[in-house]
Structures are given as C-alpha cells and as structure tokens.
Amino acid sequence: MKSSRDFARVFEKKLRAADGCLLVYAVENKLGRTRFGVSVSRKVGKAVVRSAVKRLLREAFRLSQHDLPSGLDLVLIPQLPAAGRAGLSEYQKSLIELTGRLVRRIAPRQA
C-alpha cells in the first residue's frame, strides 16, 4: 500500500493487535490478496535505522505472505523497545501470530 487514503482506511477501522515486537492494524479488502504498508516513527532512530527496520519488515512479509490469509490490508508498525534490536525471525513470527489474531476478530464481525 502506498496511498495515504489506504493507510487512513486501515487506521479508521481501529482493528489492531500488538506484542512487544510489532503492532499490526488490519482491514479487509476486496482484492483477494494481502497488501501491507509500513510506518516507522522517528523515535526508532535516524533515517538509516528506520530504513533498515523497513527492509526487515518488507522481507518478513515477503517470506510469510503464503502463511497469511488473503484479502487483507495491513499496516505494520515496529514497537519501540524492540525496533532496533528485533531480527527477521522475530518479525516473521510476530506478523503471522498477530495477523491470525486479527483474522479471528474480523470473522465474528461479518456474521
């Protein structure tokens, strides 16, 4: 996701899950595929650090996308204490777990 309209739509639904590593916002889309966007605060560090965190999150999504449900828009936000220290495996595990939690919360809303 790239447009601010897409990000605003995800944030507007206020459906989120977090652990010590990652905060994930989610909303359904009608595209049949899962898209994602990354938001990294300046509090994480200077531009070099923020870019490194973004690259890790993009790679975590790329490696995990087949384990994630389709038809979602996700916004990934690294949590501050772990943002500079978390590795690829931690982000992958967190992404899969949190997305699973969110999907279980989306399903009852449809019924």
N, C-alpha and C positions, 0 to 999 in steps of 0.2 A: 504494500500500500504506500502511496506517495502523497496523495492529496490531503489537505487539511480537512476537507469535508468527510473523507473516510475515517480519519482519526476522530473527529468530533462525533461521528455517528457511534463509534465504538465506546467512547468515553461517556456519551449520553445515556447509554443503557445501564451503566454502573454495575455491570456483572463482572466481578473480579475475584481472583484468588491469589494468595501470596504465600511464600515461605521465606526463609532467611536469605535466599539467593535471588529470587525473581518475583515480580508482580506481573500478572497477566490479566488483561482485560479481553473480553470476548463478546462477539455478537454474531449471529448467523448472517450468511449472505446467500444469495440465490445463484451463485456462480458454479457451485458443485466442486469447488476446490478451495483449499485453505490458503489465505493470504496473511501476511503479517507486516507489521511496522515496528520500528524500534525507537524508543525515546530514552535518551541518556542525559541526565541532568549535569549541569556544570559542577555540581557538588562532587561528582565522581572523580573529577580531575581535569587536567588540561586537555587540549584537543587530541594529543597523541594517545592519552589513556582512554578517552571517550571513544576514539576511533577503534582502538584495539578491542574494547568491550563490544562495540557494534559488530566487528568482524566475528568475534566469538559467538555472538547471538545469531548472526546470519548462518554461520556454519552449523551451530546446534540445530537450527530449524531445518537446514538442508539435509542433515543426517537423520533427523527424526520425522520428517514430513510424511513418511509412509506409515509411521506408527500413530499419527494424529488423525482424528476424524476429519472428513472433508466438509466443506460448506461453512467455514468459519472465517471471520476476520479477527485477527489477534493483534494486540499491542503489547510488546514486551518491554518491561522497564526493570533494569537491574536494581536490586536493593543495595543501599549504601554500604553497609559493613562488608559485604561480600563482593561488591562490584569490581574492585581492583585485584582481588585475590582468587575469585572463582575461576575454575577452568572449564574446558569444553564439556567434560563428562558431567560436571555438576549442573551446568546449564541445560544439557540434554535431559538429564533425569528430572530436573525441576520442570522443564517445559512439558514433558509427557505427563507427569503427575498432575500438574495444575490444570492442564487442558482437559484431562479426564474428569477432574472435579467439576470444572465449568460445564462440560457436556452433560453431566448428571443433573446439574442445576437448571440447564436450559430445557431438558426434556419435560419436566413437570409443567413448565410454563406453557408448553404447546398444547397440553391436554385440556 
